[in-house]
Each structure stands twice: as structure tokens, then as C-alpha cells.
Amino acid sequence: MRLLDLIPAPWRLGVVVALLALLAGGAATIAWHIQDWRYGLQLEHQARLQADTLNQLSLAAAAQQRAEQDQRLALEQRLQSSDQTHSKELNDVQQDQARLRDRLATADLRLSVLLDGNDPASGCNVPATAAASGVVHAATRARLDPAHAQRIIAITDDGDRALIALKACQAYAGAVSH
């Protein structure tokens, strides 16, 4: 005996239609769940790709930051070395100038100037000083007053310091601009 034989004839068509509708609804529900599962897989795949991309970006940013820190550290070391070099040079010049001022103060050293003996406007006939180590032989020279010599040394000291400071500034600007 079949299941349809148990259902009265007028209702058979309705029951078959209802069963078919039930089966079609179940198939649609199954299809919807399959589609939902596939969509979930796509979302999971996209989330994984996005996480990988973000990880790569953060690694690249960290590498770039390390490279910039290394460059900055190298620049700071070069500037510190340059500063030490210029400080030593300035200190050496200051010591040389101090020794020169001391020699001038103790009369161990005298500054003189070369006079133009052919200049009639000078009106002064100063005899040439004999110096065994002089560069100019038999030239008319005049010894400078020690106070004036000290001022000249101070001016050259300022000039030397200015040149060293300028050199340090140029080295700094060159290091920073590269």
C-alpha cells in the first residue's frame, strides 16, 4: 500500500502540492544556508587579507622608522665628532694666542712693522734693525708699542675664532643638509 492511497482522492492533489512546496522551501533554505556559508568564507578570506596587509604595512613602517633613527644617530655622531674637532682646534688657537700674548708681555717677542723708506711723507728716518732670523734684509722697520701689539694679537685672535666658528657652522650645515 502506498501513502497516497491513504489520502482521499480530492485531497491528494493538495497534499502533493503541499509536499512539493515543503520540499521547495527546504531546498531554498538549504540553498540560503549554503550561500550564507560561502559569504562567510569570503568575509573570512577578506579579513585575513586585510590583516596580512596591515601587518606588512606596520612592518614597513617599523623598518622605515628604524632606518630614520639610524640616520639621525649617525648624523648626531658626525656632528658630535665635528664639534669635538672644532672645540679642540679653538682650544689650540686660544693656547697659541695666550702664549703669544705672554711672550709679548715679557718682552721675549716684539712686533715690528716694515716701513717704506722711499715714502717722503713719513718724514722719519728709522734705522734698519739687524735681525739674524728676519725675512727682510736691510729694510727699515719700526718696533710696535707693546700695548698696540697686544691689541693686534687680540684682533687676530678674534679673527681666528671667527674663522673656526664659520668652519664649524659650514660643517654643521653640510652635515644636516645631506
C-alpha positions as a LaTeX table, in Angstrom:
\begin{tabular}{lrrr}
\hline
Residue & $x$ (\AA) & $y$ (\AA) & $z$ (\AA) \\
\hline
Met1 & 0.00 & 0.00 & 0.00 \\
Arg2 & 1.18 & 3.44 & $-0.89$ \\
Leu3 & 0.99 & 6.58 & 1.15 \\
Leu4 & $-1.10$ & 8.37 & $-1.47$ \\
Asp5 & $-3.71$ & 5.64 & $-1.36$ \\
Leu6 & $-4.43$ & 6.53 & 2.26 \\
Ile7 & $-5.27$ & 10.14 & 1.36 \\
Pro8 & $-8.77$ & 10.73 & $-0.01$ \\
Ala9 & $-8.74$ & 11.49 & $-3.75$ \\
Pro10 & $-9.92$ & 15.13 & $-3.64$ \\
Trp11 & $-7.18$ & 15.97 & $-1.21$ \\
Arg12 & $-4.41$ & 14.12 & $-2.93$ \\
Leu13 & $-3.57$ & 16.97 & $-5.26$ \\
Gly14 & $-3.43$ & 19.44 & $-2.36$ \\
Val15 & $-1.24$ & 17.15 & $-0.29$ \\
Val16 & 1.14 & 16.62 & $-3.24$ \\
Val17 & 1.29 & 20.38 & $-3.82$ \\
Ala18 & 1.88 & 20.97 & $-0.10$ \\
Leu19 & 4.64 & 18.34 & $-0.03$ \\
Leu20 & 6.25 & 19.84 & $-3.09$ \\
Ala21 & 6.04 & 23.32 & $-1.53$ \\
Leu22 & 7.56 & 21.97 & 1.67 \\
Leu23 & 10.38 & 20.34 & $-0.27$ \\
Ala24 & 10.95 & 23.50 & $-2.33$ \\
Gly25 & 11.04 & 25.62 & 0.85 \\
Gly26 & 13.52 & 23.26 & 2.43 \\
Ala27 & 15.69 & 23.36 & $-0.69$ \\
Ala28 & 15.55 & 27.15 & $-0.67$ \\
Thr29 & 16.51 & 27.17 & 2.99 \\
Ile30 & 19.40 & 24.82 & 2.27 \\
Ala31 & 20.47 & 26.98 & $-0.70$ \\
Trp32 & 20.27 & 30.07 & 1.50 \\
His33 & 22.44 & 28.42 & 4.19 \\
Ile34 & 24.99 & 27.35 & 1.56 \\
Gln35 & 25.07 & 30.88 & 0.17 \\
Asp36 & 25.44 & 32.27 & 3.72 \\
Trp37 & 28.31 & 29.84 & 4.40 \\
Arg38 & 30.07 & 30.88 & 1.16 \\
Tyr39 & 29.62 & 34.56 & 2.02 \\
Gly40 & 31.10 & 33.87 & 5.47 \\
Leu41 & 34.11 & 32.20 & 3.84 \\
Gln42 & 34.60 & 35.22 & 1.56 \\
Leu43 & 34.42 & 37.58 & 4.53 \\
Glu44 & 36.90 & 35.46 & 6.45 \\
His45 & 39.27 & 35.44 & 3.45 \\
Gln46 & 39.00 & 39.23 & 3.07 \\
Ala47 & 39.60 & 39.73 & 6.79 \\
Arg48 & 42.73 & 37.53 & 6.59 \\
Leu49 & 43.99 & 39.50 & 3.57 \\
Gln50 & 43.36 & 42.80 & 5.35 \\
Ala51 & 45.18 & 41.57 & 8.46 \\
Asp52 & 48.14 & 40.46 & 6.33 \\
Thr53 & 48.22 & 43.83 & 4.55 \\
Leu54 & 48.09 & 45.73 & 7.84 \\
Asn55 & 50.87 & 43.54 & 9.23 \\
Gln56 & 53.04 & 44.22 & 6.18 \\
Leu57 & 52.35 & 47.96 & 6.44 \\
Ser58 & 53.28 & 48.01 & 10.14 \\
Leu59 & 56.49 & 46.06 & 9.42 \\
Ala60 & 57.40 & 48.50 & 6.63 \\
Ala61 & 56.66 & 51.49 & 8.89 \\
Ala62 & 58.78 & 50.00 & 11.67 \\
Ala63 & 61.66 & 49.36 & 9.24 \\
Gln64 & 61.42 & 52.93 & 7.94 \\
Gln65 & 61.39 & 54.29 & 11.49 \\
Arg66 & 64.48 & 52.22 & 12.37 \\
Ala67 & 66.25 & 53.50 & 9.24 \\
Glu68 & 65.41 & 57.11 & 10.13 \\
Gln69 & 66.59 & 56.58 & 13.71 \\
Asp70 & 69.84 & 55.07 & 12.42 \\
Gln71 & 70.35 & 58.06 & 10.10 \\
Arg72 & 69.63 & 60.50 & 12.92 \\
Leu73 & 72.03 & 58.67 & 15.24 \\
Ala74 & 74.76 & 58.67 & 12.56 \\
Leu75 & 74.20 & 62.41 & 11.99 \\
Glu76 & 74.38 & 63.10 & 15.74 \\
Gln77 & 77.64 & 61.15 & 15.97 \\
Arg78 & 79.14 & 63.02 & 12.99 \\
Leu79 & 78.06 & 66.36 & 14.49 \\
Gln80 & 79.49 & 65.43 & 17.88 \\
Ser81 & 82.79 & 64.40 & 16.29 \\
Ser82 & 82.87 & 67.61 & 14.26 \\
Asp83 & 82.07 & 69.65 & 17.36 \\
Gln84 & 84.91 & 67.96 & 19.27 \\
Thr85 & 87.31 & 68.65 & 16.39 \\
His86 & 86.34 & 72.32 & 16.22 \\
Ser87 & 86.49 & 72.67 & 20.01 \\
Lys88 & 89.99 & 71.21 & 20.04 \\
Glu89 & 91.04 & 73.49 & 17.18 \\
Leu90 & 89.61 & 76.52 & 19.01 \\
Asn91 & 91.35 & 75.49 & 22.23 \\
Asp92 & 94.67 & 75.08 & 20.40 \\
Val93 & 94.34 & 78.52 & 18.81 \\
Gln94 & 93.47 & 80.06 & 22.17 \\
Gln95 & 96.54 & 78.46 & 23.77 \\
Asp96 & 98.75 & 79.69 & 20.92 \\
Gln97 & 97.34 & 83.21 & 21.28 \\
Ala98 & 97.86 & 83.13 & 25.06 \\
Arg99 & 101.50 & 82.06 & 24.60 \\
Leu100 & 101.98 & 84.84 & 22.04 \\
Arg101 & 100.46 & 87.43 & 24.41 \\
Asp102 & 102.70 & 86.16 & 27.23 \\
Arg103 & 105.79 & 86.43 & 25.05 \\
Leu104 & 104.80 & 89.98 & 24.07 \\
Ala105 & 104.18 & 90.91 & 27.72 \\
Thr106 & 107.58 & 89.59 & 28.86 \\
Ala107 & 109.39 & 91.34 & 26.03 \\
Asp108 & 110.52 & 87.93 & 24.78 \\
Leu109 & 108.91 & 88.85 & 21.48 \\
Arg110 & 108.49 & 92.23 & 19.84 \\
Leu111 & 106.33 & 93.03 & 16.87 \\
Ser112 & 107.66 & 95.39 & 14.25 \\
Val113 & 106.38 & 96.80 & 11.01 \\
Leu114 & 108.18 & 97.32 & 7.75 \\
Leu115 & 108.41 & 100.97 & 6.82 \\
Asp116 & 108.56 & 102.30 & 3.31 \\
Gly117 & 111.90 & 104.12 & 3.27 \\
Asn118 & 111.02 & 105.74 & $-0.05$ \\
Asp119 & 107.94 & 107.46 & 1.31 \\
Pro120 & 108.86 & 111.13 & 1.68 \\
Ala121 & 105.63 & 111.75 & 3.61 \\
Ser122 & 106.78 & 109.68 & 6.54 \\
Gly123 & 109.42 & 112.28 & 7.44 \\
Cys124 & 111.07 & 109.81 & 9.72 \\
Asn125 & 114.29 & 108.06 & 9.08 \\
Val126 & 114.32 & 104.98 & 11.30 \\
Pro127 & 117.44 & 102.85 & 11.08 \\
Ala128 & 117.02 & 99.26 & 9.98 \\
Thr129 & 117.13 & 96.73 & 12.78 \\
Ala130 & 119.52 & 93.89 & 12.32 \\
Ala131 & 117.86 & 90.55 & 12.85 \\
Ala132 & 119.54 & 87.24 & 12.26 \\
Ser133 & 116.26 & 85.48 & 11.55 \\
Gly134 & 114.50 & 88.31 & 9.72 \\
Val135 & 112.91 & 87.73 & 6.36 \\
Val136 & 113.51 & 91.23 & 5.04 \\
His137 & 117.19 & 92.26 & 5.00 \\
Ala138 & 118.30 & 95.86 & 5.36 \\
Ala139 & 114.75 & 97.15 & 5.38 \\
Thr140 & 113.54 & 99.96 & 7.57 \\
Arg141 & 111.48 & 98.57 & 10.47 \\
Ala142 & 109.85 & 100.11 & 13.50 \\
Arg143 & 109.02 & 98.26 & 16.69 \\
Leu144 & 105.41 & 98.47 & 17.83 \\
Asp145 & 104.42 & 99.63 & 21.25 \\
Pro146 & 103.59 & 96.53 & 23.39 \\
Ala147 & 100.03 & 97.78 & 24.05 \\
His148 & 99.42 & 98.12 & 20.30 \\
Ala149 & 100.95 & 94.70 & 19.72 \\
Gln150 & 98.56 & 93.25 & 22.32 \\
Arg151 & 95.61 & 94.85 & 20.51 \\
Ile152 & 96.77 & 93.43 & 17.18 \\
Ile153 & 97.10 & 89.97 & 18.73 \\
Ala154 & 93.58 & 90.33 & 20.21 \\
Ile155 & 92.22 & 91.25 & 16.77 \\
Thr156 & 93.91 & 88.25 & 15.14 \\
Asp157 & 92.61 & 86.07 & 17.98 \\
Asp158 & 89.06 & 87.26 & 17.29 \\
Gly159 & 89.60 & 86.62 & 13.59 \\
Asp160 & 90.89 & 83.10 & 14.23 \\
Arg161 & 87.91 & 82.34 & 16.47 \\
Ala162 & 85.52 & 83.70 & 13.85 \\
Leu163 & 87.10 & 81.54 & 11.15 \\
Ile164 & 86.87 & 78.44 & 13.34 \\
Ala165 & 83.23 & 79.22 & 14.18 \\
Leu166 & 82.46 & 79.76 & 10.48 \\
Lys167 & 84.12 & 76.46 & 9.61 \\
Ala168 & 82.06 & 74.72 & 12.32 \\
Cys169 & 78.84 & 76.29 & 11.01 \\
Gln170 & 79.66 & 75.23 & 7.46 \\
Ala171 & 80.41 & 71.68 & 8.59 \\
Tyr172 & 77.13 & 71.58 & 10.53 \\
Ala173 & 75.11 & 72.92 & 7.60 \\
Gly174 & 76.78 & 70.45 & 5.26 \\
Ala175 & 76.11 & 67.51 & 7.60 \\
Val176 & 72.48 & 68.42 & 8.20 \\
Ser177 & 71.68 & 69.08 & 4.54 \\
His178 & 72.83 & 65.63 & 3.41 \\
\hline
\end{tabular}
